[in-house]
Amino acid sequence: MTILIRRGDHRPGLKGLVALAAFVVLSGVALGVANAFVDEEKININIAGVSEIEKLPFVGKAKARAIVRYRDHNGSFETLDELRSVPDLGESTFLAIKPYLVLFNSTMAGGSREPGQKILTQPGQVRLLTDRDYFPVLERMIAQAERSIDLVMFVFKITDSSNNRAAALIEDLIKARKRGVMVTVLLENSGYDSDINSANKRVAARLKKQGVTVRFDSEKVTTHAKAVVIDRRYTLIGSHNFTSSALSKNHEASLLVDNQALASQLVDYMRGIR
């Protein structure tokens, strides 16, 4: 800010200068706060969950789920205009929410996206997966695995129901193994709960028959961890067991983390469990 004092003007006194300085400082602070507020109000549509998206103008839970489903099926949005392809979103809703959205800049995380590559995160990102949002993301990650899948699970329980999600995961893991992916599974061997052992052993038998490596911990310890690592890069870790209740009914919370160092540490941790 430049202040011009012409000849004949009265120079401001000390009080006037103090008041002017205070005005300039407070104006700058107010402007900074306003800009920060605008930035904080925007959400990254490539990692936001249903609970965040549904708060946008004219969206609601149904449209928020439609956005997440579309993203999970097609990969990260390249441009905001891609949202126009989301079923049932509508042009008016798109125009209403567009000012509140941002896309992740891959250069911020030191990563890049190969042409045609369909991914759910960018390097360095962390994505929250609650309740039923976890299962479709996990299935997609398993389907995209190229080299390895390492998982540790407290309870892996299947039923003969045609829509049992845990049973679907067994088929996903077997398909991955058949296309050359190394699949390693670590399960709990309980020293106090025969039901857990029965469920885990049933799954182990199915997987081993199809060439999947399965091992158990010692019954002297409890392995309560629930984690999946894909290609030593992507980690899904949290509260979800591989059971029908956890994958389709319960309130559960897990994270999808895109970080190679973390993924490698977790694989080493799994392999050290005895």
N, C-alpha and C positions, 0 to 999 in steps of 0.2 A: 504494500500500500504506500503511495506517494502523497505527501501533503505539501501543497504549495502555499506559501505565505507571501502575499503581494505587499508592495510598499504601501504603507499607511494602515495595513492590518495590525490589529493588536496581537502581539505574540501571546500564546496561551501561557497562563501561569502554571505553577507547579501542580495545583489541583486539577487543572485542565489536562495536563500531560498524563497524570496518573489515571484520570478517567478514560482518556483516549487509549492509553496502553491497555487498560483493563478490557475496554471494548474490543480491541483488536485480538487480544489473547482469547477472550471468551468466545468471540465469533469463530476463531480458528478451531477451538475445542468443539464448539457446537457443530461446525461443519464436519469435523473428523468423526464425531459421534454419529451424526446423521449418515455419513458414508458407511461407517462400520455397521450400522443398523441395517442398511440396505443389503450389504454383503451377507450379514448373518442370516437375513430372512430368506436368502436363496438356498435351494437345496440341490445337491448333486443327483440328478435323476438316474445316474448309472449305479448308484449304491444305496439310494434311499429305500426304506422299507415301506410296507403298506401303511403303517401308523403315521409316518411322515407325509406320505403322498396324499392320504385322504384328507388332510387338513388344508390342502390347497383349494382355491375358490372353485365351487361347483363340481368337486370331484367325488368325495364320499368313498366308502369302503369298496363298493362294487367296481368302480372305475379304477381305483387304486390297485386292486387285485388284478384287473385286466392289464394295467401297465406293467406290473411286476411279472405276470405270466408271459407277456409278449417279450419282455427283456430276457427272461430266463430261457425262452425258446429260441430267440434270434440273436442273443448276445448284446453287448453294450451298444447304446445308441451312438451313432457317428455324428449326427446332427440333431438339434431339437425338432426340426421339421419331420423327422422319422416318427415322432409321436402321432402324427396324423394317420399312421397306418395301424394304430392300436384299435382293435375292434371296440365299438360302442363308446369311444371317447368323445367323438364329435368335434367339429371345427370350432364351435363357440367355446367349448371347454378348453380346447388346445390354446386358443388365443388368450383366454383368461389366465391360464397358468404359465404361459411362456415367459413372462417377465420375472417369474419367481424361480426359474430353473437355470442351472448351469451344468456344463459337462465337464468331467474330469479331464485335466490337461496332462497327458501322459508324460510330457517332458518334465513336469514337476516332480515326478517320482523316478526319473532317470530311465524310464522304460519306453518301449515302442510297441505298436501293434502291427503285426504282419498283415498284408492284404488278404482279406477273406477269412481271417482268423476270428472265430466266434468265442469270446471269452466273457466271463462274468465279472471280472475285476481288472484293475491295472496294477502294476507293481507298486507295492507299498500300501494298497488299500485294505481296509477292514470293513466287512459288511455284516450287519446283524441279521440273523435268520431266526425268527420266532415261530413257535407253534408249527403250523402246516407249511410254512414257507421253506422249511429246511429240506424236505424230501425231494421236491422237483429239482432243486439246485444240486443236491447230492447225486441224483441220477444223471444229471447232465455232466457233472464233473467226472463221474465214473466212465460215462460214454466217451468223453474226450481224452481220457488218460492215454498216454502214448508209451510210457516206459514202466511206471510202477504205481502200485496202490498199496499203501501200508495202513492198516487200521487196527485199533485196539478198542474192544467193546466189553462192557460189563455184562450186558444181557443182549443176546441175539436170538430172538424167539420168533419162530414162524408158525403159521397154522395152515390148514388145507383150504382156507377161504380163497376164492378166486381173486379177491381184491386186497389180499394181505400185502401190505407194503414191505414188510421185512422179507417176505418170500420173493417179492419182485427184486429186492436188492441182491439176493442170492443169484438170481438169473443175470443181473447186470454184472456181477463180479465174474461169473462163469464166462460170459461173453467177452469180457475184457481179457481174461486169461487165454481164451481161444484165439484172440487176435494178437497174442504175443506179449501182453502186458504181464509183468511179474506182480502177482497178487499175494500179499502176506497178511494173515489174520491172526491176531492175538486175542484170546478169550479168557474170561475169568473161570477158574477152577475153584469153586467155593468149598470151604471147609465146614460150612454150616447150613447151606441151602441146597437141597437136592433138586429142587425145581429149576433153579438157575443152571445147575450142571446138566440136567436132562435136556433143557432147551439148547444150551450151547453145544452139547455133544451131537445133537441131531443135526444142527447146522454144520458142524465140523465134518461130519460124515458125508454130507451132500457136497460140500466144497472140495474135500480131499479127493473124492471120486472123480472130480473134473480137473484135477491137477493144481488146485489152489493149495498153497502152503498154509497150514493151520497149526498153531501150537497153543498150549495153555500155560498159565502161570502156576506157581506152587499153591497148593491148598493152604499153606501156612500164612499166606498173605492175601489181601484183597486188592484186586486191580479194578478200581472204580472208574477209571478214565474212559472217556468216549471221544475218540478222535479218528479222523481219516486224513491221510496225506497223499496227495496226488502228484506224481512226477517230482517229488521233493521240492515242490514250489507252493502248491495250494494246500492249506490246512483248514479243515472243518473241525472245530472243537467246541464242546459245550456240554449241555445236559441231555441231549437226545440219545437214548438207547435205541437199538434196532428192534423195537417192538411195535405192534399195531397201535397201542395206546400212545406211545411217545411220538410216533410218526404221523398220527392222524387225529388225536383227541386231546392230549395233554397240553397244558401251558409249559412250553420248553423254550430255552434260549441258547443259541449257539452262534459262533462267529465263523465267517469265511475270511481267511487271511491270505493275502498274496505276498509271501515273503519267503525267499529261498533259504535264508539263514535259519529262520524259525522252523521251517519244515524239516530241514536236515537235523536240527537239534532234536526235534520230536521223534523222528525216525530212529535216531541213535538211542533216545530214551526208551522207546518201545523195545528195541532189540536187546537192551540191557535188562529187561524185566525177566525174572526167572521164577 
